[in-house]
């Protein structure tokens, strides 16, 4: 996402968040915000996975 900007700070200004917030998100310190995802053309998709828990037989 930052590739089209001169700096990470310029990308943060475009998105409307602080440079530190963008840095935290890009370094996996915080999850990506909706603003960042939207600016990157992405959306968050959450899936649920279920597994059968096999009980040990007596």
N, C-alpha and C positions, 0 to 999 in steps of 0.2 A: 504494500500500500504506500509506503513512504517513497518508493522508487520514482514517482512522478513529481516529487518536490525537491527543492534545494536542500532542505534539512528536515529533521524530525519535528523541529519547532514550527516550521511552515506547515507541515502536515497537521499538526495539532491545532493550529489556528484555523485551518480550513475546516476541520471536523468540529471545532468549537469546544475543545477541551484543553487542559493545561498540558504543556510539554511533559511534565512529570507523570501525569496520568497516562499519557500515551506510552511513555517509556516503561512504566510499570506493567502495562498490558502487553507490550511487545516482548518483555522479558519474563512473562508468565508469573509475575508477582500478583496480578489481579486478572480476573476474567475480562474478555473483551466486552466493552459496553455496546449498547444498541447503536449509539452514535458512530462508533468506529466500524461496527459491522455494516451499517447502512452505507457509510462512506466507501467501504470496500466492495459494496455490492453483494454482501453476504447476509444471511439470516441464521439465527441459532435454531438448531433442530435437536430436540431431546428425544432419545429413544429409550424404551424400557425393555430389558431382556429378562425373561423368566427361565429358570432351570428347575428341574425336578430334583428335590433333595431326597436321596435314597437313604432310608433308615437302615442301619445295620441289622441284619437278621439275628435273632437269638438262637 
